[in-house]
């Protein structure tokens, strides 16, 4: 890791980065979702919780 170019991000900056990564332009129709889509959404939510937990631990 290059110390001169490294930056320590604040909790707010990390939260913004996580939010921006989630704010993708994706069209989703709950009426058209199948079981695989619902399972993927559940896994995504759980991954977000883990990611947020890691961010909070580092603060």
C-alpha positions as CSV (number, residue, x, y, z in Angstrom):
1,X,0.0,0.0,0.0
2,X,1.4,3.4,-1.0
3,X,1.3,5.5,2.1
4,X,1.6,8.8,0.2
5,X,-1.5,8.1,-1.8
6,X,-3.5,6.3,0.9
7,X,-6.4,7.9,2.6
8,X,-8.2,7.0,5.8
9,X,-11.9,7.4,5.1
10,X,-14.3,8.7,7.7
11,X,-17.4,6.7,8.7
12,X,-19.5,9.1,6.7
13,X,-17.3,8.7,3.6
14,X,-17.5,4.9,3.9
15,X,-21.3,5.1,4.3
16,X,-21.6,7.3,1.2
17,X,-19.4,4.9,-0.8
18,X,-21.6,2.0,0.2
19,X,-24.7,3.9,-0.6
20,X,-23.4,5.0,-4.0
21,X,-22.4,1.4,-4.8
22,X,-25.9,0.3,-4.1
23,X,-27.5,3.1,-6.1
24,X,-27.1,1.3,-9.4
25,X,-29.6,2.1,-12.2
26,X,-31.4,-1.3,-12.2
27,X,-35.0,-1.9,-13.0
28,X,-36.7,-4.5,-10.8
29,X,-40.2,-5.8,-10.9
30,X,-41.4,-7.6,-7.8
31,X,-44.3,-9.1,-9.8
32,X,-41.8,-10.7,-12.2
33,X,-39.4,-11.9,-9.5
34,X,-38.9,-15.6,-9.1
35,X,-37.6,-17.5,-6.1
36,X,-34.0,-17.1,-7.2
37,X,-34.4,-13.3,-7.4
38,X,-35.9,-13.2,-3.9
39,X,-33.1,-15.4,-2.5
40,X,-30.5,-13.1,-4.2
41,X,-32.1,-10.1,-2.6
42,X,-32.0,-11.8,0.8
43,X,-28.3,-12.7,0.3
44,X,-27.6,-9.1,-0.8
45,X,-29.2,-7.7,2.3
46,X,-27.2,-10.0,4.5
47,X,-24.0,-9.1,2.7
48,X,-24.8,-5.4,3.2
49,X,-25.2,-6.0,6.9
50,X,-21.8,-7.8,7.1
51,X,-20.2,-5.0,5.1
52,X,-21.6,-2.3,7.3
53,X,-20.5,-4.3,10.4
54,X,-16.9,-4.4,9.0
55,X,-17.0,-0.7,8.4
56,X,-18.2,0.0,11.9
57,X,-15.5,-2.3,13.4
58,X,-12.8,-0.4,11.7
59,X,-13.9,2.9,13.1
